[in-house]
């Protein structure tokens, strides 16, 4: 009797389990195999509603681009969790392999999202023990939340369904002098004195599945005495440069700049990308392309931008790398040597046929980031920009702070 009772109970249990399984399959068709990739954003994918809880791995600093194949949403995405977030809400699932599934940052307060970031760039040729050509420059970028709604963004191309987007403002000043800035005599065949000052707005977007990045920027300003190049250089030199009376005169600066990157190989140890850039406007007209390579310990670039941009890790996270860049540039126009497009009255400029139309620039550097702060040093090489010019180099310090 006992044996028959056990069989009877097992039979009822199997019947109930099979009924539940059929009901679950009817309410949510989740037995198909999907390709799941953990990322920071959910786009408008084909949705299948689920009401059960889902465990999601939270690895804010280690997007390893891993892919997991599962047959039911209830399965865990990975056995090695650093932090597990349990949610109970509608989940969006990719309708085909290769799309992303993840979580929206704004929906989960546990993910500490960075809203603002400041980037400061300081350039000077003192790092090459020179004091001529591109002798000093600075740029400040401020990433501002909500600026993606600006109407100016309509002129900035971006990837459709971008996974990450940053928008911000910039201030830039560049200063140029001939090989001897301490003479009032015009040095024929040398670079003229020149400087420009601009304000701008930029947009950066990442498309993570295709491993591509796009930055575009519009700058407006002035080239000439109104850019305050003479005042800045005089304030940082013990001996005042006296040749600024011969600088390129005031003219309008309109500069539209684009930068494109495509990942060829990206991991937490090696990052290899191809790059392309271009400037169109009244200050520069040039286009270039090359490679960008780095080695170290870091968040892969196309697993999202540098991790400190989006998150602050209370436990602390250290990233470091050595990098190398090289690209060739085709130069059509350079107002810092040829003068402005609208104002042709200048004490001295270089003729168009004096410019070298192909210029090589390369750099090597080192970077160190901890949590939401980072610093980089990059040393540049530039091949001669005009006939009779020297090979040239300068150093650049970049500091970043997210808050």
C-alpha angles and dihedrals in degrees: 000000000000091000092049090049092053091050090049093052092047091051092052090047093052090048092053093045092051090049091051091048092052091047092051092048091049094049097044124014099215103142094095119101114253132184108237122195121181113231143148101258141044117214128197098287128159103290129220113183121229128179099192124095119267125204112219126190113237111204104153096175101036111060096164096175089240121165125213126192115210135174099205134030091232092068118097116254093220136359095221105074124176090182129356123209118200116205135175112203143091112309124207115220128196112254091216138016118280098043123108133254120188141109137292111248095219092056096059118056089189087075104074102218120201113231103181136034136180123203121189124193122191120184127186136158091219086093087067093042092245135115108200146074107024093010105162141004143160137190131187121196124189118192109209126195114237095021089115086082091064113119089227088070088075089077092051112085116223138174116272109253093009113198096213130019132183127183129186153143130263141197118200135182126178125185127198132184138172122257091273112039092171098077132079091211116100109244104220114216091022131102115280124235109266142156138173135196124199143171119209151171124226142185129206124192135179127203102195103188091055094038094232134138131194130190124179129176138183118207129189126187147097139291118208137039093334089065089071093229092140093051093049095048092045091052093055098043126078089208111050114235105237101191097080090101085078097053125128110277128246118292138153120272120210113168128175112189132187132188125187129186130185122190116231098172124002129178137137090271106034130033120185121178138164115227136200129184141176143183124203124179144061099314104042135010107183142123132202148167141192146120137303118203133175138175128197141067113314148120108282108257095232094047083074133299118301105313096239089065093067105025144030112214110211090203092056128248127214124203127179137165148159116232140192130195132183132172143156122232132205108210120204100164138003117183092192087069104023100037130242123318096237103033111058095171104103132145090231139352138162119257119245093248090056092067123094105233095205118053127176121211126183136168143187126198152152130238135197125187131177120183107308099349131073144169133197136185118203126182116204134206121198125187118225111298097199139019111291093013124137129242105263143199141181140174130244130198119199123191124186131190127180121194 
